[in-house]
């Protein structure tokens, strides 16, 4: 270790600061968000004396050559600790570069910025400087983009105007002349670009490494053509898109990452057929330059490696009125993914599902789902927004709200609610409801054959063609977007999802079933959760009553009331599960009325957590219910709601069970 450190050429990273600890027993170092404390009463004094020499010009051996052995070893240990913590880097390991002395002097600040994050900063800046950049667009944002690219050090920049304004051409000529004067190595080429000249566009893209787009009024047709050309030619597109007084910078659409495309952004923001109305009233003064500089920095960070590859799908939103920025993660749009293979084979009757992959897949419990769903979560560009408790009453049940992207109305989300005994349970109920509500509204037209999709009979597993209109909700149903149609469910396993979907049919039938004999709840063997619900209802001072309802063989259903209030219904595969389900809905209804918060009153837009016993049960328990439906002349058919690959990869067990004539 000693000999390795002695050979090191240490340089303290740009942006590193240090100060003595308040107790005086060490030194506190910071670099960005990193904060590290080194103990030792003399550590600060030594670091203060040593830091001016940590420039990378001398090796540790040279720095310590005249010191006695104990001090030499102490300094080597200190430099080794600084290197391990990331505050010092070894310049001797930097890769070689070919920048001239003039270039090093002119762009020292850019190189220093890179050094704060990565090794070999000079070579990294050289890659940025030598990259072939194509800038396409028009207007003040485009002019600022070209100017910002030149000022940041780009050597070869081709600017292609999409308009024929003389003022725009004159501005580019002025920038070209200024570049030749300030930096003799720079060259600015000018030309035109248009969506109706695919050959010219293709040639321009093919001659570039990175394509940047910026215009005062975004042209989705041209942007779409650039996106497709970059994808096919393996080039990188980084656009700025203006939409409704907002500027969206990114994503980084790189050839090796085909799932990250500009068109996903446009489809998540609005109807893809819409143009950008413009001009934008706030695109004045310094605003175009601010927007353009965000785009230049995005290209700089990408080409120098300052940005992590995992950030390629990130998009920065700039409010053009306030200039506030926020970062967003773009969920790929399903139509930009290859069409999934059709499922036209079925499992045997023991599985009663689509091929054994789903029927025997690993369970996705509440904790894992909460972690997985992060890839879909963004308030503007995701499938789901963040789970929020908002102003809702949180006793006796926890209640959360979740916004869900509407595939039929991009940019206009709808809300769903979840309820449970605690926050994780309420969150899980809301997440599964939200994913099901989204999936049942999105049908991939490439998966629909003759107006039908493939389902699977729960009786024998055979493939059954099902009218798509009976599976997926239609655009005109937007007023009830958060309400799950009958038989829609998302569970931790395939069997649990199918079971919940079947019980949803039973629950809806229970609402119209005549009330049967009363049931003494205190005499039933109820699980602890149901007993707790009953105790909480008793605190209202009103009596909780229950009546057994006529239900299909293999299931149970109850109507429950608190005092003379309206009935709530519960259905389950066992009597105790049905009662627990009904008590949860009754307690939620009571909470909603008492808090005067009708938003989360029990409905098909609100999902209380399923009974604990049913959620934990394994195996296929719904076969008797399937047999009863068959005996009544109905054929229960399950359709996997897997048309969005991003959603399916997070939770494969989202289904719609439709009841067809047997």
Secondary structure, DSSP 8 states (H G I E B T S, - for coil): -HHHHHT--EEE-TTEEEEE-TTSSEEEEEETTEEEEEE-TTHHHHHHHHHTT-BSSS-HHHHTTTS-HHHHHHHHHHHHHHHHHTSEEEGGG-------HHHHHHTHHHHHHHHTT-SSHHHHHHHHHHSEEEEEEEHHHHHHHHHHHHHTT-SEEEEEESS--HHHHHHHHHHHHHHHHH-TT-EEEEEE--TT-HHHHHHHHHT-SEEEEEESS--HHHHHHHHHHHHHHT-EEEEEEE-SSEEEEEEEE-TT-TT--HHHHHHHHS-TT-------TT--TTHHHHHHHHHHHHHHHHHHT-S-GGGTTEEEEEETTT--EEEEE----GGGS-----------TTT-SSHHHHHT-----HHHHHHHGGGGB-TTTSSB---B-TT---SSSEEEEEEE--TTSTT--EEEEEEESSHHHHHHHHHHHHHHHHHTT---GGG-BTTEEEEEETTT--EEEEEGGGTS--GGGGGGTTS--TTEEE-SSHHHHHHHHHHHHHHHHHTTS-EEEEE-GGGS---HHHHHHHHHHHTTTS-EEEEEE---TT-EEEEEEETTS--EEEEESSHHHHHHHHHHHHHHHHHHHHTT-GGGSSSTTEEE---HHHHH--S---HHHHHHHHHTTEEEEEEE---SHHHHHH---EEEEEEEE-
